[in-house]
Amino acid sequence: MPKMKTHSGAKKRYKITATGKILREKAYRSHILTSKSRKRKRSLRQAVVVDSANMALVQAQLLR
């Protein structure tokens, strides 16, 4: 049986930390930034840990 392949889209979107947590970038920062406040845009820069409800799905895509 051949090896399982990592989901190409997932490996570009997620980062695994040394402790095994999975980080993702926030949405809504690609365009129409003039209507968003400075505070909101600053908050959108930060990466956040993937929610526990989606963790199993993301791990399956990353094969961990």
PQR file of N, CA, C, O and H, with PARSE charges and radii, in Angstrom:
ATOM      1  N   MET A   1       0.844  -1.190   0.000 -0.4000 1.5000
ATOM      2  CA  MET A   1       0.000   0.000   0.000 -0.0000 2.0000
ATOM      3  C   MET A   1       0.885   1.247   0.000  0.5500 1.7000
ATOM      4  O   MET A   1       1.843   1.309   0.770 -0.5500 1.4000
ATOM      5  N   PRO A   2       0.592   2.245  -0.844 -0.5600 1.5000
ATOM      6  CA  PRO A   2       1.432   3.448  -0.894  0.2800 2.0000
ATOM      7  C   PRO A   2       1.245   4.324   0.336  0.5500 1.7000
ATOM      8  O   PRO A   2       0.273   4.194   1.080 -0.5500 1.4000
ATOM      9  N   LYS A   3       2.204   5.216   0.524 -0.4000 1.5000
ATOM     10  CA  LYS A   3       2.122   6.137   1.655 -0.0000 2.0000
ATOM     11  C   LYS A   3       0.959   7.100   1.478  0.5500 1.7000
ATOM     12  O   LYS A   3       0.573   7.426   0.355 -0.5500 1.4000
ATOM     13  H   LYS A   3       2.994   5.322  -0.081  0.4000 1.0000
ATOM     14  N   MET A   4       0.405   7.552   2.598 -0.4000 1.5000
ATOM     15  CA  MET A   4      -0.638   8.569   2.565 -0.0000 2.0000
ATOM     16  C   MET A   4       0.015   9.917   2.290  0.5500 1.7000
ATOM     17  O   MET A   4       1.108  10.190   2.788 -0.5500 1.4000
ATOM     18  H   MET A   4       0.719   7.287   3.510  0.4000 1.0000
ATOM     19  N   LYS A   5      -0.633  10.746   1.515 -0.4000 1.5000
ATOM     20  CA  LYS A   5      -0.078  12.065   1.216 -0.0000 2.0000
ATOM     21  C   LYS A   5      -0.728  13.138   2.084  0.5500 1.7000
ATOM     22  O   LYS A   5      -1.915  13.069   2.403 -0.5500 1.4000
ATOM     23  H   LYS A   5      -1.520  10.524   1.110  0.4000 1.0000
ATOM     24  N   THR A   6       0.083  14.134   2.459 -0.4000 1.5000
ATOM     25  CA  THR A   6      -0.415  15.292   3.192 -0.0000 2.0000
ATOM     26  C   THR A   6      -1.270  16.120   2.248  0.5500 1.7000
ATOM     27  O   THR A   6      -0.949  16.241   1.066 -0.5500 1.4000
ATOM     28  H   THR A   6       1.047  14.189   2.200  0.4000 1.0000
ATOM     29  N   HIS A   7      -2.359  16.694   2.759 -0.4000 1.5000
ATOM     30  CA  HIS A   7      -3.229  17.568   1.977 -0.0000 2.0000
ATOM     31  C   HIS A   7      -2.456  18.849   1.646  0.5500 1.7000
ATOM     32  O   HIS A   7      -2.052  19.580   2.550 -0.5500 1.4000
ATOM     33  H   HIS A   7      -2.620  16.596   3.719  0.4000 1.0000
ATOM     34  N   SER A   8      -2.252  19.121   0.364 -0.4000 1.5000
ATOM     35  CA  SER A   8      -1.403  20.244  -0.057 -0.0000 2.0000
ATOM     36  C   SER A   8      -1.928  21.593   0.410  0.5500 1.7000
ATOM     37  O   SER A   8      -1.149  22.469   0.786 -0.5500 1.4000
ATOM     38  H   SER A   8      -2.581  18.527  -0.371  0.4000 1.0000
ATOM     39  N   GLY A   9      -3.247  21.764   0.388 -0.4000 1.5000
ATOM     40  CA  GLY A   9      -3.828  23.021   0.848 -0.0000 2.0000
ATOM     41  C   GLY A   9      -3.647  23.201   2.345  0.5500 1.7000
ATOM     42  O   GLY A   9      -3.420  24.315   2.818 -0.5500 1.4000
ATOM     43  H   GLY A   9      -3.880  21.052   0.083  0.4000 1.0000
ATOM     44  N   ALA A  10      -3.748  22.108   3.092 -0.4000 1.5000
ATOM     45  CA  ALA A  10      -3.635  22.176   4.546 -0.0000 2.0000
ATOM     46  C   ALA A  10      -2.215  22.514   4.977  0.5500 1.7000
ATOM     47  O   ALA A  10      -2.029  23.282   5.921 -0.5500 1.4000
ATOM     48  H   ALA A  10      -3.933  21.204   2.708  0.4000 1.0000
ATOM     49  N   LYS A  11      -1.216  21.964   4.311 -0.4000 1.5000
ATOM     50  CA  LYS A  11       0.160  22.215   4.737 -0.0000 2.0000
ATOM     51  C   LYS A  11       0.569  23.671   4.512  0.5500 1.7000
ATOM     52  O   LYS A  11       1.497  24.164   5.154 -0.5500 1.4000
ATOM     53  H   LYS A  11      -1.367  21.340   3.544  0.4000 1.0000
ATOM     54  N   LYS A  12      -0.124  24.356   3.602 -0.4000 1.5000
ATOM     55  CA  LYS A  12       0.144  25.778   3.377 -0.0000 2.0000
ATOM     56  C   LYS A  12      -0.578  26.662   4.391  0.5500 1.7000
ATOM     57  O   LYS A  12      -0.157  27.792   4.637 -0.5500 1.4000
ATOM     58  H   LYS A  12      -0.877  23.956   3.080  0.4000 1.0000
ATOM     59  N   ARG A  13      -1.659  26.156   4.978 -0.4000 1.5000
ATOM     60  CA  ARG A  13      -2.511  26.984   5.839 -0.0000 2.0000
ATOM     61  C   ARG A  13      -2.260  26.814   7.332  0.5500 1.7000
ATOM     62  O   ARG A  13      -2.626  27.685   8.121 -0.5500 1.4000
ATOM     63  H   ARG A  13      -2.000  25.238   4.778  0.4000 1.0000
ATOM     64  N   TYR A  14      -1.640  25.708   7.730 -0.4000 1.5000
ATOM     65  CA  TYR A  14      -1.459  25.431   9.155 -0.0000 2.0000
ATOM     66  C   TYR A  14       0.010  25.283   9.497  0.5500 1.7000
ATOM     67  O   TYR A  14       0.826  24.890   8.664 -0.5500 1.4000
ATOM     68  H   TYR A  14      -1.343  25.001   7.088  0.4000 1.0000
ATOM     69  N   LYS A  15       0.335  25.612  10.764 -0.4000 1.5000
ATOM     70  CA  LYS A  15       1.694  25.464  11.260 -0.0000 2.0000
ATOM     71  C   LYS A  15       1.614  24.683  12.559  0.5500 1.7000
ATOM     72  O   LYS A  15       0.753  24.957  13.395 -0.5500 1.4000
ATOM     73  H   LYS A  15      -0.328  25.932  11.442  0.4000 1.0000
ATOM     74  N   ILE A  16       2.508  23.709  12.738 -0.4000 1.5000
ATOM     75  CA  ILE A  16       2.518  22.907  13.955 -0.0000 2.0000
ATOM     76  C   ILE A  16       3.624  23.431  14.862  0.5500 1.7000
ATOM     77  O   ILE A  16       4.768  23.577  14.434 -0.5500 1.4000
ATOM     78  H   ILE A  16       3.207  23.487  12.059  0.4000 1.0000
ATOM     79  N   THR A  17       3.279  23.714  16.120 -0.4000 1.5000
ATOM     80  CA  THR A  17       4.253  24.224  17.077 -0.0000 2.0000
ATOM     81  C   THR A  17       5.057  23.060  17.652  0.5500 1.7000
ATOM     82  O   THR A  17       4.740  21.896  17.406 -0.5500 1.4000
ATOM     83  H   THR A  17       2.349  23.595  16.468  0.4000 1.0000
ATOM     84  N   ALA A  18       6.097  23.382  18.418 -0.4000 1.5000
ATOM     85  CA  ALA A  18       6.949  22.357  19.028 -0.0000 2.0000
ATOM     86  C   ALA A  18       6.183  21.506  20.032  0.5500 1.7000
ATOM     87  O   ALA A  18       6.522  20.343  20.247 -0.5500 1.4000
ATOM     88  H   ALA A  18       6.354  24.328  18.617  0.4000 1.0000
ATOM     89  N   THR A  19       5.147  22.083  20.649 -0.4000 1.5000
ATOM     90  CA  THR A  19       4.365  21.337  21.635 -0.0000 2.0000
ATOM     91  C   THR A  19       3.219  20.554  20.990  0.5500 1.7000
ATOM     92  O   THR A  19       2.484  19.853  21.685 -0.5500 1.4000
ATOM     93  H   THR A  19       4.872  23.029  20.474  0.4000 1.0000
ATOM     94  N   GLY A  20       3.061  20.666  19.660 -0.4000 1.5000
ATOM     95  CA  GLY A  20       2.050  19.884  18.960 -0.0000 2.0000
ATOM     96  C   GLY A  20       0.745  20.606  18.684  0.5500 1.7000
ATOM     97  O   GLY A  20      -0.184  20.026  18.122 -0.5500 1.4000
ATOM     98  H   GLY A  20       3.658  21.235  19.096  0.4000 1.0000
ATOM     99  N   LYS A  21       0.670  21.887  19.081 -0.4000 1.5000
ATOM    100  CA  LYS A  21      -0.538  22.655  18.779 -0.0000 2.0000
ATOM    101  C   LYS A  21      -0.525  23.025  17.296  0.5500 1.7000
ATOM    102  O   LYS A  21       0.536  23.114  16.679 -0.5500 1.4000
ATOM    103  H   LYS A  21       1.424  22.359  19.538  0.4000 1.0000
ATOM    104  N   ILE A  22      -1.711  23.239  16.734 -0.4000 1.5000
ATOM    105  CA  ILE A  22      -1.809  23.624  15.324 -0.0000 2.0000
ATOM    106  C   ILE A  22      -2.318  25.057  15.255  0.5500 1.7000
ATOM    107  O   ILE A  22      -3.363  25.384  15.816 -0.5500 1.4000
ATOM    108  H   ILE A  22      -2.573  23.167  17.235  0.4000 1.0000
ATOM    109  N   LEU A  23      -1.566  25.907  14.558 -0.4000 1.5000
ATOM    110  CA  LEU A  23      -1.923  27.319  14.430 -0.0000 2.0000
ATOM    111  C   LEU A  23      -2.523  27.584  13.064  0.5500 1.7000
ATOM    112  O   LEU A  23      -2.197  26.916  12.083 -0.5500 1.4000
ATOM    113  H   LEU A  23      -0.716  25.640  14.102  0.4000 1.0000
ATOM    114  N   ARG A  24      -3.407  28.573  13.018 -0.4000 1.5000
ATOM    115  CA  ARG A  24      -4.006  29.016  11.757 -0.0000 2.0000
ATOM    116  C   ARG A  24      -4.024  30.530  11.745  0.5500 1.7000
ATOM    117  O   ARG A  24      -3.970  31.167  12.797 -0.5500 1.4000
ATOM    118  H   ARG A  24      -3.671  29.115  13.815  0.4000 1.0000
ATOM    119  N   GLU A  25      -4.098  31.106  10.558 -0.4000 1.5000
ATOM    120  CA  GLU A  25      -4.239  32.553  10.408 -0.0000 2.0000
ATOM    121  C   GLU A  25      -5.724  32.901  10.441  0.5500 1.7000
ATOM    122  O   GLU A  25      -6.573  32.056  10.158 -0.5500 1.4000
ATOM    123  H   GLU A  25      -4.141  30.588   9.703  0.4000 1.0000
ATOM    124  N   LYS A  26      -6.028  34.137  10.785 -0.4000 1.5000
ATOM    125  CA  LYS A  26      -7.418  34.577  10.827 -0.0000 2.0000
ATOM    126  C   LYS A  26      -7.887  35.008   9.435  0.5500 1.7000
ATOM    127  O   LYS A  26      -7.085  35.390   8.583 -0.5500 1.4000
ATOM    128  H   LYS A  26      -5.338  34.823  11.015  0.4000 1.0000
ATOM    129  N   ALA A  27      -9.190  34.937   9.230 -0.4000 1.5000
ATOM    130  CA  ALA A  27      -9.790  35.326   7.951 -0.0000 2.0000
ATOM    131  C   ALA A  27     -10.098  36.825   7.947  0.5500 1.7000
ATOM    132  O   ALA A  27      -9.912  37.497   8.961 -0.5500 1.4000
ATOM    133  H   ALA A  27      -9.842  34.627   9.922  0.4000 1.0000
ATOM    134  N   TYR A  28     -10.557  37.340   6.838 -0.4000 1.5000
ATOM    135  CA  TYR A  28     -11.044  38.719   6.660 -0.0000 2.0000
ATOM    136  C   TYR A  28      -9.935  39.765   6.680  0.5500 1.7000
ATOM    137  O   TYR A  28     -10.167  40.888   7.129 -0.5500 1.4000
ATOM    138  H   TYR A  28     -10.708  36.794   6.014  0.4000 1.0000
ATOM    139  N   ARG A  29      -8.737  39.429   6.206 -0.4000 1.5000
ATOM    140  CA  ARG A  29      -7.676  40.423   6.171 -0.0000 2.0000
ATOM    141  C   ARG A  29      -7.128  40.597   4.754  0.5500 1.7000
ATOM    142  O   ARG A  29      -6.036  41.138   4.582 -0.5500 1.4000
ATOM    143  H   ARG A  29      -8.548  38.517   5.841  0.4000 1.0000
ATOM    144  N   SER A  30      -7.861  40.153   3.745 -0.4000 1.5000
ATOM    145  CA  SER A  30      -7.324  40.200   2.396 -0.0000 2.0000
ATOM    146  C   SER A  30      -7.660  41.478   1.626  0.5500 1.7000
ATOM    147  O   SER A  30      -6.841  41.951   0.837 -0.5500 1.4000
ATOM    148  H   SER A  30      -8.749  39.713   3.884  0.4000 1.0000
ATOM    149  N   HIS A  31      -8.833  42.037   1.838 -0.4000 1.5000
ATOM    150  CA  HIS A  31      -9.197  43.251   1.093 -0.0000 2.0000
ATOM    151  C   HIS A  31     -10.254  44.037   1.851  0.5500 1.7000
ATOM    152  O   HIS A  31     -10.743  43.596   2.892 -0.5500 1.4000
ATOM    153  H   HIS A  31      -9.498  41.654   2.479  0.4000 1.0000
ATOM    154  N   ILE A  32     -10.603  45.204   1.323 -0.4000 1.5000
ATOM    155  CA  ILE A  32     -11.542  46.167   1.948 -0.0000 2.0000
ATOM    156  C   ILE A  32     -11.082  46.488   3.376  0.5500 1.7000
ATOM    157  O   ILE A  32     -11.870  46.448   4.322 -0.5500 1.4000
ATOM    158  H   ILE A  32     -10.206  45.562   0.477  0.4000 1.0000
ATOM    159  N   LEU A  33      -9.795  46.805   3.507 -0.4000 1.5000
ATOM    160  CA  LEU A  33      -9.228  47.069   4.831 -0.0000 2.0000
ATOM    161  C   LEU A  33      -9.530  48.479   5.322  0.5500 1.7000
ATOM    162  O   LEU A  33      -9.382  48.762   6.511 -0.5500 1.4000
ATOM    163  H   LEU A  33      -9.155  46.837   2.739  0.4000 1.0000
ATOM    164  N   THR A  34      -9.951  49.368   4.423 -0.4000 1.5000
ATOM    165  CA  THR A  34     -10.222  50.751   4.825 -0.0000 2.0000
ATOM    166  C   THR A  34     -11.429  50.848   5.751  0.5500 1.7000
ATOM    167  O   THR A  34     -11.507  51.757   6.577 -0.5500 1.4000
ATOM    168  H   THR A  34     -10.071  49.138   3.457  0.4000 1.0000
ATOM    169  N   SER A  35     -12.366  49.917   5.618 -0.4000 1.5000
ATOM    170  CA  SER A  35     -13.568  49.965   6.454 -0.0000 2.0000
ATOM    171  C   SER A  35     -13.369  49.305   7.816  0.5500 1.7000
ATOM    172  O   SER A  35     -14.246  49.385   8.677 -0.5500 1.4000
ATOM    173  H   SER A  35     -12.303  49.178   4.947  0.4000 1.0000
ATOM    174  N   LYS A  36     -12.217  48.651   8.018 -0.4000 1.5000
ATOM    175  CA  LYS A  36     -11.954  47.973   9.281 -0.0000 2.0000
ATOM    176  C   LYS A  36     -11.086  48.856  10.171  0.5500 1.7000
ATOM    177  O   LYS A  36     -10.213  49.577   9.688 -0.5500 1.4000
ATOM    178  H   LYS A  36     -11.505  48.586   7.318  0.4000 1.0000
ATOM    179  N   SER A  37     -11.334  48.790  11.459 -0.4000 1.5000
ATOM    180  CA  SER A  37     -10.590  49.639  12.396 -0.0000 2.0000
ATOM    181  C   SER A  37      -9.147  49.149  12.546  0.5500 1.7000
ATOM    182  O   SER A  37      -8.834  48.002  12.224 -0.5500 1.4000
ATOM    183  H   SER A  37     -12.043  48.204  11.852  0.4000 1.0000
ATOM    184  N   ARG A  38      -8.270  50.038  13.041 -0.4000 1.5000
ATOM    185  CA  ARG A  38      -6.885  49.660  13.278 -0.0000 2.0000
ATOM    186  C   ARG A  38      -6.791  48.514  14.258  0.5500 1.7000
ATOM    187  O   ARG A  38      -6.013  47.579  14.072 -0.5500 1.4000
ATOM    188  H   ARG A  38      -8.524  50.969  13.303  0.4000 1.0000
ATOM    189  N   LYS A  39      -7.592  48.596  15.301 -0.4000 1.5000
ATOM    190  CA  LYS A  39      -7.592  47.561  16.329 -0.0000 2.0000
ATOM    191  C   LYS A  39      -7.959  46.200  15.743  0.5500 1.7000
ATOM    192  O   LYS A  39      -7.342  45.184  16.063 -0.5500 1.4000
ATOM    193  H   LYS A  39      -8.224  49.356  15.452  0.4000 1.0000
ATOM    194  N   ARG A  40      -8.970  46.202  14.882 -0.4000 1.5000
ATOM    195  CA  ARG A  40      -9.426  44.956  14.269 -0.0000 2.0000
ATOM    196  C   ARG A  40      -8.355  44.377  13.343  0.5500 1.7000
ATOM    197  O   ARG A  40      -8.108  43.171  13.352 -0.5500 1.4000
ATOM    198  H   ARG A  40      -9.471  47.028  14.622  0.4000 1.0000
ATOM    199  N   LYS A  41      -7.718  45.246  12.539 -0.4000 1.5000
ATOM    200  CA  LYS A  41      -6.671  44.778  11.624 -0.0000 2.0000
ATOM    201  C   LYS A  41      -5.459  44.257  12.389  0.5500 1.7000
ATOM    202  O   LYS A  41      -4.819  43.295  11.965 -0.5500 1.4000
ATOM    203  H   LYS A  41      -7.919  46.225  12.532  0.4000 1.0000
ATOM    204  N   ARG A  42      -5.146  44.888  13.504 -0.4000 1.5000
ATOM    205  CA  ARG A  42      -4.039  44.448  14.355 -0.0000 2.0000
ATOM    206  C   ARG A  42      -4.329  43.056  14.932  0.5500 1.7000
ATOM    207  O   ARG A  42      -3.447  42.201  15.006 -0.5500 1.4000
ATOM    208  H   ARG A  42      -5.666  45.670  13.849  0.4000 1.0000
ATOM    209  N   SER A  43      -5.578  42.856  15.335 -0.4000 1.5000
ATOM    210  CA  SER A  43      -6.004  41.568  15.888 -0.0000 2.0000
ATOM    211  C   SER A  43      -5.950  40.463  14.827  0.5500 1.7000
ATOM    212  O   SER A  43      -5.655  39.310  15.144 -0.5500 1.4000
ATOM    213  H   SER A  43      -6.294  43.551  15.275  0.4000 1.0000
ATOM    214  N   LEU A  44      -6.232  40.811  13.584 -0.4000 1.5000
ATOM    215  CA  LEU A  44      -6.249  39.829  12.505 -0.0000 2.0000
ATOM    216  C   LEU A  44      -4.857  39.337  12.120  0.5500 1.7000
ATOM    217  O   LEU A  44      -4.723  38.316  11.445 -0.5500 1.4000
ATOM    218  H   LEU A  44      -6.472  41.747  13.326  0.4000 1.0000
ATOM    219  N   ARG A  45      -3.811  40.066  12.552 -0.4000 1.5000
ATOM    220  CA  ARG A  45      -2.439  39.646  12.253 -0.0000 2.0000
ATOM    221  C   ARG A  45      -2.013  38.414  13.051  0.5500 1.7000
ATOM    222  O   ARG A  45      -1.166  37.641  12.602 -0.5500 1.4000
ATOM    223  H   ARG A  45      -3.920  40.895  13.101  0.4000 1.0000
ATOM    224  N   GLN A  46      -2.601  38.235  14.231 -0.4000 1.5000
ATOM    225  CA  GLN A  46      -2.163  37.186  15.141 -0.0000 2.0000
ATOM    226  C   GLN A  46      -2.664  35.815  14.680  0.5500 1.7000
ATOM    227  O   GLN A  46      -3.812  35.667  14.261 -0.5500 1.4000
ATOM    228  H   GLN A  46      -3.288  38.863  14.596  0.4000 1.0000
ATOM    229  N   ALA A  47      -1.794  34.834  14.766 -0.4000 1.5000
ATOM    230  CA  ALA A  47      -2.213  33.451  14.506 -0.0000 2.0000
ATOM    231  C   ALA A  47      -2.872  32.903  15.769  0.5500 1.7000
ATOM    232  O   ALA A  47      -2.513  33.290  16.881 -0.5500 1.4000
ATOM    233  H   ALA A  47      -0.862  34.954  15.107  0.4000 1.0000
ATOM    234  N   VAL A  48      -3.826  32.011  15.595 -0.4000 1.5000
ATOM    235  CA  VAL A  48      -4.528  31.428  16.739 -0.0000 2.0000
ATOM    236  C   VAL A  48      -4.516  29.901  16.638  0.5500 1.7000
ATOM    237  O   VAL A  48      -4.324  29.340  15.559 -0.5500 1.4000
ATOM    238  H   VAL A  48      -4.118  31.697  14.692  0.4000 1.0000
ATOM    239  N   VAL A  49      -4.723  29.243  17.775 -0.4000 1.5000
ATOM    240  CA  VAL A  49      -4.757  27.786  17.818 -0.0000 2.0000
ATOM    241  C   VAL A  49      -6.076  27.304  17.216  0.5500 1.7000
ATOM    242  O   VAL A  49      -7.125  27.906  17.443 -0.5500 1.4000
ATOM    243  H   VAL A  49      -4.879  29.698  18.651  0.4000 1.0000
ATOM    244  N   VAL A  50      -6.017  26.227  16.456 -0.4000 1.5000
ATOM    245  CA  VAL A  50      -7.213  25.644  15.846 -0.0000 2.0000
ATOM    246  C   VAL A  50      -8.158  25.170  16.954  0.5500 1.7000
ATOM    247  O   VAL A  50      -7.719  24.599  17.952 -0.5500 1.4000
ATOM    248  H   VAL A  50      -5.165  25.738  16.272  0.4000 1.0000
ATOM    249  N   ASP A  51      -9.441  25.410  16.770 -0.4000 1.5000
ATOM    250  CA  ASP A  51     -10.457  25.035  17.748 -0.0000 2.0000
ATOM    251  C   ASP A  51     -10.519  23.522  17.921  0.5500 1.7000
ATOM    252  O   ASP A  51     -10.263  22.766  16.984 -0.5500 1.4000
ATOM    253  H   ASP A  51      -9.797  25.874  15.959  0.4000 1.0000
ATOM    254  N   SER A  52     -10.863  23.094  19.131 -0.4000 1.5000
ATOM    255  CA  SER A  52     -10.900  21.655  19.429 -0.0000 2.0000
ATOM    256  C   SER A  52     -11.909  20.906  18.557  0.5500 1.7000
ATOM    257  O   SER A  52     -11.719  19.727  18.260 -0.5500 1.4000
ATOM    258  H   SER A  52     -11.071  23.708  19.892  0.4000 1.0000
ATOM    259  N   ALA A  53     -12.978  21.587  18.147 -0.4000 1.5000
ATOM    260  CA  ALA A  53     -13.997  20.952  17.303 -0.0000 2.0000
ATOM    261  C   ALA A  53     -13.443  20.592  15.923  0.5500 1.7000
ATOM    262  O   ALA A  53     -13.905  19.637  15.301 -0.5500 1.4000
ATOM    263  H   ALA A  53     -13.133  22.545  18.388  0.4000 1.0000
ATOM    264  N   ASN A  54     -12.456  21.351  15.444 -0.4000 1.5000
ATOM    265  CA  ASN A  54     -11.884  21.121  14.112 -0.0000 2.0000
ATOM    266  C   ASN A  54     -10.526  20.425  14.150  0.5500 1.7000
ATOM    267  O   ASN A  54      -9.966  20.102  13.102 -0.5500 1.4000
ATOM    268  H   ASN A  54     -12.080  22.128  15.950  0.4000 1.0000
ATOM    269  N   MET A  55      -9.997  20.195  15.341 -0.4000 1.5000
ATOM    270  CA  MET A  55      -8.638  19.665  15.480 -0.0000 2.0000
ATOM    271  C   MET A  55      -8.471  18.306  14.803  0.5500 1.7000
ATOM    272  O   MET A  55      -7.479  18.089  14.107 -0.5500 1.4000
ATOM    273  H   MET A  55     -10.452  20.458  16.192  0.4000 1.0000
ATOM    274  N   ALA A  56      -9.415  17.394  14.992 -0.4000 1.5000
ATOM    275  CA  ALA A  56      -9.294  16.050  14.415 -0.0000 2.0000
ATOM    276  C   ALA A  56      -9.277  16.102  12.894  0.5500 1.7000
ATOM    277  O   ALA A  56      -8.522  15.367  12.256 -0.5500 1.4000
ATOM    278  H   ALA A  56     -10.221  17.570  15.557  0.4000 1.0000
ATOM    279  N   LEU A  57     -10.097  16.957  12.316 -0.4000 1.5000
ATOM    280  CA  LEU A  57     -10.144  17.100  10.861 -0.0000 2.0000
ATOM    281  C   LEU A  57      -8.824  17.629  10.314  0.5500 1.7000
ATOM    282  O   LEU A  57      -8.311  17.124   9.316 -0.5500 1.4000
ATOM    283  H   LEU A  57     -10.709  17.554  12.834  0.4000 1.0000
ATOM    284  N   VAL A  58      -8.280  18.643  10.969 -0.4000 1.5000
ATOM    285  CA  VAL A  58      -7.017  19.235  10.510 -0.0000 2.0000
ATOM    286  C   VAL A  58      -5.875  18.239  10.677  0.5500 1.7000
ATOM    287  O   VAL A  58      -5.025  18.126   9.794 -0.5500 1.4000
ATOM    288  H   VAL A  58      -8.697  19.054  11.780  0.4000 1.0000
ATOM    289  N   GLN A  59      -5.842  17.514  11.795 -0.4000 1.5000
ATOM    290  CA  GLN A  59      -4.798  16.518  12.011 -0.0000 2.0000
ATOM    291  C   GLN A  59      -4.862  15.422  10.949  0.5500 1.7000
ATOM    292  O   GLN A  59      -3.826  14.931  10.500 -0.5500 1.4000
ATOM    293  H   GLN A  59      -6.533  17.606  12.512  0.4000 1.0000
ATOM    294  N   ALA A  60      -6.057  15.043  10.553 -0.4000 1.5000
ATOM    295  CA  ALA A  60      -6.206  14.019   9.511 -0.0000 2.0000
ATOM    296  C   ALA A  60      -5.651  14.520   8.189  0.5500 1.7000
ATOM    297  O   ALA A  60      -5.047  13.752   7.441 -0.5500 1.4000
ATOM    298  H   ALA A  60      -6.899  15.442  10.918  0.4000 1.0000
ATOM    299  N   GLN A  61      -5.848  15.799   7.893 -0.4000 1.5000
ATOM    300  CA  GLN A  61      -5.327  16.361   6.653 -0.0000 2.0000
ATOM    301  C   GLN A  61      -3.797  16.469   6.685  0.5500 1.7000
ATOM    302  O   GLN A  61      -3.132  16.341   5.658 -0.5500 1.4000
ATOM    303  H   GLN A  61      -6.339  16.423   8.501  0.4000 1.0000
ATOM    304  N   LEU A  62      -3.258  16.708   7.880 -0.4000 1.5000
ATOM    305  CA  LEU A  62      -1.807  16.833   8.031 -0.0000 2.0000
ATOM    306  C   LEU A  62      -1.147  15.485   8.366  0.5500 1.7000
ATOM    307  O   LEU A  62       0.077  15.395   8.450 -0.5500 1.4000
ATOM    308  H   LEU A  62      -3.799  16.812   8.715  0.4000 1.0000
ATOM    309  N   LEU A  63      -1.962  14.446   8.557 -0.4000 1.5000
ATOM    310  CA  LEU A  63      -1.482  13.111   8.874 -0.0000 2.0000
ATOM    311  C   LEU A  63      -0.589  13.062  10.102  0.5500 1.7000
ATOM    312  O   LEU A  63       0.555  12.613  10.037 -0.5500 1.4000
ATOM    313  H   LEU A  63      -2.957  14.519   8.489  0.4000 1.0000
ATOM    314  N   ARG A  64      -1.129  13.533  11.228 -0.4000 1.5000
ATOM    315  CA  ARG A  64      -0.373  13.474  12.483 -0.0000 2.0000
ATOM    316  C   ARG A  64      -1.096  12.583  13.448  0.5500 1.7000
ATOM    317  O   ARG A  64      -0.635  12.389  14.573 -0.5500 1.4000
ATOM    318  H   ARG A  64      -2.059  13.898  11.280  0.4000 1.0000
TER
END
